[in-house]
Amino acid sequence: MEIRTHDLIRVDDISKLVCLTEVPEWVTGELTDKPFVVVRRAAGLEGGIPVGIRGETRNQRFGCFLPEEECSIVISPEQLAEEKPWKETDRRLSIVAIEVLDWADELMTSEGMVWGPTGSVGFELASGLDTAHAGSDLDLVMRSDQPLPMEKAKRLIQELSQFPVHIDVQLETGKGACSLAEYSRGQESLLLKTENGPMLVKDPWSER
């Protein structure tokens, strides 16, 4: 089973997590209430997947590692896009970021993109827990191992800008991730997030 950045993993035994730094007090409570971690972009330990734990606030983020043998339940953003759990929740009536997923699905499908929801909306859809709120943005990941035509990138950004909620799309290239919005501007240098840290590149598919 391939596990990639943005995937969610259910944690059945908190004691199996490998932490290299002191664990904040809030972590145990959060994992007890929300036993899911997000695969983060970082170099892994031998036999360990780099994962992050979300807290109630933006500054509550903690990175650690989960042994591969503990990754029995993995939910990817692409799986959420395929199964469309947002159609079955009443929360879409009060949370715009969930309501617009039908439109996002239609757009991404028409453009032939591999995509899925991440962030608080993706976490909620995967876990079944209420983590999004009325003011939540919509975070999406779009995977493209081949260079994305600039015209398509601009078209996607133009269409997404019409949605009644702020949408942030991370473009995963196989070498790392960059902002779709920044890529669509055709900038000479682009910030690429890699497992070894951020770097400025001209081509996010070649790290150069």
Salt bridges, closest charged atoms under 4 A:
ASP7 OD1 - ARG143 NH2 3.92
ASP12 OD1 - ARG10 NE 3.26
GLU30 OE1 - LYS34 NZ 3.20
GLU56 OE2 - LYS34 NZ 2.93
GLU78 OE2 - ARG4 NH2 2.76
GLU78 OE2 - ARG143 NE 2.39
ASP102 OD1 - LYS87 NZ 2.82
ASP102 OD2 - ARG92 NH2 2.58
ASP105 OD2 - LYS84 NZ 3.41
GLU111 OE2 - ARG155 NE 2.67
GLU124 OE2 - ARG91 NE 2.76
ASP130 OD1 - ARG91 NE 3.53
GLU172 OE2 - HIS6 NE2 3.00
GLU172 OE2 - ARG41 NH2 2.68
